[in-house]
Amino acid sequence: MNIETYQERIGCPLLRERVTSAAQAAELIRDGMTVGMSGFTRAGDVKMVPAALAERARREPLKITLLTGASLGNDTDRLLTEAGALARRMPFQVDPVLRAAINRGEVMYIDQHLSETVEVLRAGHMKPVDIAVIEAVCILESGAIVPTTSVGNSASFAILADKVIVEINLAQSRALEGLHDIWIPKKRPMREPIPLMSAEGRVGTLAIDIPPEKIAAIVITDQPDSTSAILPSDAETAAIAGHLVRFFENEIEAGRLTRSLLPLQAGIGTIANAVMAGFCDSPFEHLTMYSEVLQDSTFDLFDAGKLDFASGSSITLSPQKSAQVFGDFGRYKERLVLRPQEVSNHPEVIRRLGIIAINTALEADIYGNVNSTHVAGTHMMNGIGGSGDFARNAYLSIFATKSTAKDGRVSSIVPMVPHVDHTEHDVDIIVTEQGLADLRALAPRERAEAIIANCVAAPYQDMLRAYVREAQERGGHTPHVLEKAFAWHERYRRTGSMLENES
């Protein structure tokens, strides 16, 4: 370890005496504590203290409630789950080992809108954070913490916690200093508005201001973020992007949008990333983003000359894109800002700026209700993340999905979703590779017709039309055949396919 290098990263001389090992720092975390850790979609997460905590949990009884910004990298959730260290987890995760433990009922998981976690803490609706563990580029002379590739909930965890452990990561470039805009809402009531009027605006500080005496331990790390595993675009995601481009062109022709559109938000994952990347060859220009995660497509759009500015809460990239972006970060830095997720996802700002929100659905039903989280209505996949924050408050709320899954044995458009994350009231557009259904100002019966005609794969269209005919014979504003509403899911459970006459 280069002692001179890490000492240069600690601007407050008194804090240099608090450098310790990960194992010693982890000793500050006791059984039953609530721990807030930095990290948002595998970016800016702490690396060594959680691993040391897992190792300790294998030797002695130790269970914690773990709060983060979103998902963690470096197999942290897996390590803590396998060690039996997690009693409760919130607000988002993507780890398959943790997911299995959640679905077995071994870890209590609270799936939460990402804008709400610290609001719940601030209001005292759950146990307070005992210790925050935050990754940093450096600590300033005042004791303020400069985050790395995400802000997430780190700032509020550090402010609200009794003690703070800082992991200074030498693998994170000091070029990240100046990237952040830390603004923390005050307690309700009589809270002032967030004074943010554009994606480019800055309203806060460059670092997380806390008293230096709260920093109980500093651990030096030298480990890069985990990279994302985004799959390349394929014919289906390209078709989804094409449908959206044509839709936006029609909106421009109708005078509802300009060629700069409005600030864009894209959810995480392959489909949303591929859809955004599809805008590189579009006629749109001078675009802006006001989103949560800045993925590969954000920098593809920068490089294509389409994007002017991007605001997010984290930067999560594939290995190749990470090497390119952080190898020449100065090329992008002045066009980027990272904010706390309670600002990036705040309903007030989303509605003010008129965000166009593009998120991914696991499945949708004929009336436009969307399931983002639960397989077959019961088994948690990842979580709602920030999609609900944006869907309810966006200028346009768009959900994208491929029309089928499991080699065509599953339809992503079903009679009724068995779990609802986004009601029909919050969904404006559903788009698949088959086409796009514009649901604005449509009644339920009209929505069903538009979705079936435009978004459903051929094998399932006739099945849905037959369902709708029978439902409408029974009447109702939103017609259903209740005893058959989940028949497709039940058939898949029994036979491995939603198609009729398959075994």
C-alpha positions in Angstrom: 0.0 0.0 0.0 1.3 3.4 -0.9 1.1 5.3 2.4 1.8 8.7 0.9 -1.0 8.2 -1.6 -3.7 7.4 0.9 -2.6 10.1 3.4 -3.0 12.6 0.6 -6.6 11.4 0.3 -7.3 12.4 4.0 -7.3 16.2 4.1 -8.1 16.3 7.8 -4.9 15.4 9.7 -6.6 14.2 12.8 -8.5 11.6 10.8 -5.3 10.0 9.6 -5.0 8.4 13.0 -8.3 6.5 12.4 -7.0 4.4 9.5 -7.5 0.7 10.4 -8.1 -2.7 8.8 -11.4 -3.8 7.5 -11.7 -6.4 10.2 -11.1 -3.9 13.0 -13.6 -1.4 11.4 -16.2 -4.2 11.1 -15.9 -4.8 14.8 -17.9 -1.5 15.3 -20.9 -3.3 13.8 -22.8 -5.3 16.4 -25.6 -7.8 16.2 -29.0 -6.2 15.6 -27.7 -3.0 14.3 -29.1 -1.1 11.3 -26.3 -0.4 8.8 -26.4 2.0 5.8 -23.9 1.2 3.1 -23.1 3.2 0.0 -23.7 1.7 -3.4 -26.2 2.2 -6.2 -26.5 -0.4 -9.0 -23.0 -1.9 -8.3 -21.4 1.6 -8.3 -19.7 3.3 -5.4 -20.3 0.4 -3.1 -18.0 -0.4 -0.1 -15.9 -3.5 -0.8 -13.8 -4.6 2.2 -15.9 -3.9 5.4 -18.9 -6.0 4.2 -16.5 -8.9 3.4 -14.9 -8.6 6.8 -18.4 -8.5 8.4 -19.4 -11.7 6.5 -16.3 -13.4 7.7 -17.1 -12.5 11.3 -20.7 -13.6 10.9 -19.5 -17.1 10.1 -17.8 -17.3 13.5 -20.3 -15.7 15.8 -24.0 -14.8 15.9 -24.4 -11.6 13.9 -27.4 -10.3 12.0 -28.0 -6.8 10.7 -30.6 -4.8 8.9 -28.8 -3.6 5.7 -29.9 -0.5 3.9 -28.3 0.7 0.6 -29.0 3.0 -2.2 -29.8 0.2 -4.6 -28.0 -3.0 -5.6 -24.4 -3.8 -4.6 -21.5 -5.2 -6.5 -18.6 -7.4 -5.5 -20.9 -10.2 -4.5 -21.5 -8.4 -1.2 -25.2 -9.5 -0.9 -24.2 -13.1 -1.6 -21.4 -13.1 0.9 -23.6 -11.6 3.6 -26.5 -14.0 2.8 -24.3 -17.1 2.8 -22.8 -16.0 6.2 -26.3 -15.6 7.6 -25.6 -11.9 8.4 -28.8 -10.5 6.9 -32.0 -10.2 9.0 -33.6 -7.5 6.8 -32.7 -5.9 3.5 -33.9 -2.8 1.7 -34.6 -1.1 -0.7 -33.3 -3.0 -3.8 -31.2 -6.0 -4.8 -30.2 -8.1 -7.8 -28.2 -11.0 -6.2 -29.5 -14.5 -7.1 -28.4 -16.0 -3.7 -30.1 -13.2 -1.7 -33.1 -13.4 -4.0 -33.5 -17.1 -3.2 -33.2 -16.4 0.5 -35.8 -13.7 0.3 -38.2 -16.1 -1.5 -37.6 -18.8 1.1 -38.6 -16.2 3.8 -35.1 -16.3 5.4 -34.4 -12.6 4.8 -37.1 -10.1 5.3 -37.0 -7.8 2.2 -38.7 -4.4 2.0 -39.2 -3.5 -1.6 -39.3 0.3 -1.6 -39.5 3.2 -4.0 -35.9 4.5 -4.1 -36.9 8.0 -3.3 -38.5 7.0 0.0 -35.9 5.1 2.0 -34.3 8.1 3.7 -37.7 9.8 4.0 -38.8 6.8 6.1 -35.6 7.1 8.2 -35.9 10.8 8.6 -39.5 10.5 9.8 -38.6 7.9 12.3 -40.9 5.2 10.8 -38.1 2.6 11.2 -35.1 2.0 13.4 -32.4 4.6 12.9 -29.1 3.9 11.2 -26.5 3.0 13.7 -23.5 3.0 11.4 -23.0 4.2 7.9 -20.2 2.6 5.7 -19.4 4.9 2.8 -17.0 4.7 -0.1 -15.0 7.9 -0.8 -12.6 9.3 -3.2 -11.2 11.4 -0.3 -12.0 13.2 2.9 -11.6 17.0 2.8 -9.9 19.1 5.5 -13.3 19.8 7.0 -14.1 16.1 7.3 -16.5 16.2 4.4 -16.7 13.0 2.4 -16.3 13.1 -1.4 -18.3 10.1 -2.8 -17.1 8.0 -5.8 -19.2 6.7 -8.7 -22.6 6.9 -6.9 -24.3 9.1 -4.3 -27.5 7.1 -3.7 -28.4 7.3 -0.1 -24.8 7.7 1.1 -25.2 11.4 2.2 -28.3 10.9 4.3 -26.9 7.6 5.8 -23.8 9.5 6.9 -25.8 12.4 8.3 -28.3 10.3 10.2 -25.9 7.6 11.5 -24.3 7.7 14.9 -20.9 6.7 13.5 -19.4 6.5 10.0 -16.8 4.2 8.5 -15.2 5.5 5.4 -13.6 3.3 2.8 -11.2 5.5 0.7 -10.8 3.7 -2.6 -7.5 4.4 -4.3 -8.9 2.7 -7.5 -11.4 5.6 -7.8 -9.8 8.5 -9.6 -9.6 11.9 -8.0 -11.0 13.2 -11.2 -14.4 12.4 -9.6 -14.0 15.3 -7.2 -16.4 18.1 -8.3 -18.8 15.6 -10.0 -21.3 15.5 -7.1 -24.2 17.8 -6.1 -25.2 17.0 -2.5 -28.6 18.6 -1.5 -30.5 17.1 1.4 -34.2 18.0 2.0 -35.1 19.1 5.4 -37.7 17.5 7.7 -41.4 18.0 7.0 -43.6 20.0 7.4 -42.7 23.4 5.9 -40.0 21.9 3.8 -38.7 24.3 1.2 -38.9 23.4 -2.5 -35.9 21.7 -4.2 -34.5 24.7 -6.2 -33.6 22.6 -9.2 -35.0 23.9 -12.5 -33.0 21.9 -15.1 -31.1 18.7 -15.5 -27.9 20.8 -15.6 -28.7 22.7 -12.4 -26.5 22.5 -9.3 -28.1 23.4 -5.9 -25.9 21.7 -3.3 -22.4 21.0 -2.1 -19.6 19.0 -3.7 -19.2 16.7 -0.7 -21.1 15.1 2.2 -20.7 17.5 5.1 -20.5 15.8 8.5 -18.6 16.5 11.7 -15.2 14.8 11.5 -15.6 13.3 14.9 -18.4 11.1 13.5 -15.9 9.2 11.4 -14.9 6.3 13.6 -12.7 4.4 11.2 -11.1 4.7 7.8 -10.3 1.7 5.6 -8.0 2.0 2.6 -9.1 0.0 -0.5 -7.9 -0.4 -4.0 -10.6 -2.3 -5.8 -12.7 -1.1 -8.8 -16.4 -1.2 -9.0 -18.1 -4.3 -10.4 -19.0 -3.7 -14.0 -22.5 -4.3 -15.4 -23.5 -7.3 -17.4 -25.6 -5.6 -20.1 -26.2 -7.7 -23.2 -25.8 -6.2 -26.6 -28.8 -4.9 -28.6 -30.6 -7.5 -30.7 -33.3 -7.3 -33.4 -36.1 -7.1 -30.8 -34.6 -4.3 -28.7 -33.7 -2.5 -31.9 -37.4 -2.8 -33.0 -38.5 -1.4 -29.6 -36.2 1.6 -30.1 -37.5 2.1 -33.6 -41.1 2.2 -32.5 -40.2 4.8 -29.8 -38.3 6.9 -32.3 -41.3 7.0 -34.7 -43.6 7.8 -31.7 -41.5 10.7 -30.7 -41.3 11.9 -34.3 -45.1 11.9 -34.4 -45.2 13.9 -31.1 -42.9 16.5 -32.7 -45.1 16.7 -35.8 -48.1 17.2 -33.5 -46.3 20.1 -31.7 -46.1 18.3 -28.3 -42.4 17.9 -28.3 -39.3 19.5 -30.0 -36.3 17.6 -31.4 -34.7 18.0 -28.0 -37.6 16.1 -26.6 -37.7 16.5 -22.8 -35.2 15.2 -20.2 -35.0 11.4 -20.5 -34.9 8.7 -17.7 -34.1 5.1 -18.4 -34.3 2.2 -16.0 -31.5 -0.2 -15.5 -30.9 -3.3 -17.6 -30.4 -4.5 -21.2 -33.7 -3.4 -22.7 -33.7 0.1 -21.4 -30.0 0.5 -22.2 -30.5 -0.8 -25.8 -33.5 1.4 -26.3 -31.6 4.5 -25.3 -28.6 3.5 -27.5 -31.0 3.2 -30.4 -31.4 7.0 -30.2 -27.9 7.4 -31.5 -29.2 7.1 -35.0 -32.3 9.1 -34.4 -33.1 12.6 -35.7 -33.2 14.0 -32.1 -30.5 16.4 -30.9 -29.4 18.4 -27.8 -30.9 15.8 -25.6 -30.6 15.8 -21.8 -31.0 13.0 -19.2 -32.4 13.3 -15.7 -32.2 9.7 -14.5 -30.9 7.4 -11.8 -28.2 5.2 -13.4 -26.0 6.5 -16.2 -25.3 3.4 -18.3 -23.4 2.6 -21.5 -26.0 4.2 -23.6 -25.5 7.6 -21.9 -22.0 7.7 -23.1 -22.9 6.3 -26.5 -25.2 9.3 -26.9 -22.5 11.7 -25.8 -20.1 10.2 -28.3 -22.7 10.4 -31.1 -23.2 14.1 -30.4 -26.8 13.6 -29.4 -26.6 14.2 -25.6 -25.7 17.6 -24.1 -25.9 16.7 -20.3 -26.8 13.9 -18.0 -27.8 13.9 -14.3 -28.0 10.7 -12.3 -27.2 9.1 -9.0 -24.6 6.6 -10.2 -22.5 5.6 -13.2 -22.6 1.8 -13.9 -20.8 0.6 -17.1 -19.8 -2.5 -18.9 -16.1 -3.4 -18.7 -15.3 -2.0 -22.2 -17.2 1.2 -21.7 -15.8 1.7 -18.1 -12.3 1.5 -19.5 -13.1 4.1 -22.2 -15.0 6.5 -20.0 -12.8 6.5 -16.9 -9.7 6.4 -19.1 -10.7 9.8 -20.5 -13.1 11.1 -17.9 -12.2 14.8 -18.5 -14.0 14.5 -21.8 -17.3 13.9 -20.0 -17.0 15.4 -16.6 -18.4 18.9 -17.3 -21.5 17.3 -18.8 -22.3 15.1 -15.8 -23.6 15.4 -12.2 -24.4 12.8 -9.6 -27.0 13.5 -6.9 -28.6 11.8 -3.9 -31.3 9.5 -5.0 -33.9 11.4 -3.0 -33.2 14.3 -5.4 -32.7 12.3 -8.7 -35.9 10.4 -8.0 -37.9 13.2 -6.3 -41.5 13.5 -7.6 -41.4 17.3 -7.3 -38.4 17.5 -9.7 -39.6 14.8 -12.0 -42.9 16.6 -12.5 -41.4 20.0 -12.8 -38.9 19.0 -15.5 -41.4 17.0 -17.5 -39.4 13.8 -17.6 -39.9 11.2 -20.3 -39.5 7.9 -18.3 -38.6 4.6 -20.0 -38.7 1.6 -17.8 -38.8 -2.1 -18.2 -41.8 -4.4 -17.3 -41.7 -8.1 -16.5 -45.2 -8.2 -17.8 -48.3 -6.0 -18.4 -51.9 -6.8 -18.7 -54.6 -5.9 -21.3 -55.5 -2.7 -19.3 -52.0 -1.5 -18.8 -51.2 -2.5 -15.3 -47.5 -3.4 -15.0 -45.7 -6.0 -12.9 -42.0 -5.1 -12.5 -41.0 -7.2 -9.6 -42.7 -10.6 -9.0 -42.5 -13.8 -11.1 -45.9 -15.4 -11.2 -47.1 -12.9 -8.6 -45.2 -14.4 -5.7 -41.4 -14.7 -6.2 -39.4 -11.5 -6.0 -37.0 -10.8 -8.8 -35.1 -7.6 -8.0 -37.5 -4.8 -6.8 -39.4 -1.8 -8.0 -36.3 0.4 -7.8 -37.0 3.9 -9.0 -39.5 3.1 -11.8 -42.5 4.1 -9.6 -41.0 7.4 -8.7 -40.8 8.3 -12.4 -43.9 6.5 -13.7 -46.3 8.3 -11.4 -44.9 11.8 -12.1 -43.4 11.7 -15.6 -44.6 13.8 -18.6 -44.7 10.4 -20.4 -44.5 7.1 -18.6 -43.3 4.4 -21.0 -42.8 0.7 -20.2 -40.9 -1.6 -22.6 -40.7 -5.3 -22.7 -40.2 -8.1 -25.3 -43.5 -9.6 -26.1 -42.5 -13.1 -25.1 -40.0 -14.9 -22.9 -38.8 -18.5 -22.4 -38.5 -19.1 -26.2 -42.1 -18.0 -26.7 -43.6 -20.1 -24.0 -44.5 -17.0 -21.9 -46.4 -14.0 -23.0 -45.4 -10.7 -21.5 -48.9 -9.4 -22.1 -51.4 -11.3 -20.0 -55.1 -11.0 -19.1 -54.3 -9.8 -15.6 -51.0 -9.3 -13.9 -50.8 -11.3 -10.6 -48.8 -8.5 -9.0 -49.2 -4.8 -9.7 -46.4 -2.3 -9.3 -47.6 0.4 -11.7 -51.4 0.7 -12.1 -53.0 1.6 -15.4 -53.4 5.2 -14.2 -49.6 5.6 -14.3 -48.8 4.0 -17.7 -49.0 6.0 -20.9 -47.2 3.8 -23.4 -46.5 0.1 -23.6 -44.0 -0.9 -26.3 -42.7 -4.3 -27.4 -40.9 -5.4 -30.6 -44.3 -6.0 -32.1 -45.4 -2.4 -31.8 -46.4 0.5 -29.5 -49.7 1.1 -27.8 -50.5 4.7 -26.9 -52.9 4.5 -24.0 -53.3 8.2 -23.3 -56.9 9.3 -22.9 -58.3 5.7 -23.5 -60.9 4.0 -21.5 -60.2 0.4 -20.3 -61.9 -1.3 -23.2 -60.0 0.9 -25.6 -56.7 0.2 -23.8 -57.2 -3.5 -24.2 -57.9 -3.2 -27.9 -54.8 -1.0 -28.4 -52.5 -3.3 -26.4 -53.6 -6.5 -28.1 -53.4 -5.1 -31.6 -50.0 -3.5 -31.2 -48.0 -5.3 -28.5 -48.8 -9.0 -28.4 -47.1 -11.8 -30.3 -49.2 -13.7 -32.8 -49.7 -16.9 -30.9 -51.3 -15.0 -28.0 -53.4 -12.4 -29.8 -56.3 -14.7 -30.5 -56.2 -16.1 -26.9 -56.4 -12.5 -25.5 -59.2 -11.5 -27.9 -61.2 -14.6 -26.9 -60.7 -13.7 -23.2 -61.8 -10.1 -23.9 -64.9 -11.2 -25.7 -66.0 -13.4 -22.8 -65.1 -10.7 -20.3 -67.1 -8.1 -22.1 -70.2 -10.3 -22.3 -70.2 -10.2 -18.5 -70.0 -6.4 -18.5 -68.2 -3.9 -16.4 -66.0 -0.9 -16.8 -62.9 -3.1 -16.7 -64.2 -6.5 -17.9 -62.6 -9.6 -16.5 -63.4 -13.3 -16.2 -62.1 -13.7 -12.7 -61.9 -17.5 -12.7 -59.7 -17.3 -15.8 -57.7 -14.2 -15.1 -54.7 -16.1 -14.0 -55.2 -19.2 -16.1 -52.2 -18.5 -18.2 -49.9 -18.3 -15.2 -51.4 -21.5 -13.8 -51.0 -23.2 -17.2 -47.3 -22.2 -17.2 -46.8 -23.6 -13.7 -48.3 -26.9 -14.7 -47.0 -27.3 -18.3 -44.1 -24.9 -18.7 -46.0 -22.9 -21.3 -48.8 -20.3 -21.4 -49.9 -21.5 -24.8 -53.0 -23.6 -25.0 -52.7 -27.3 -25.9 -49.1 -27.5 -24.9 -47.6 -30.0 -22.5 
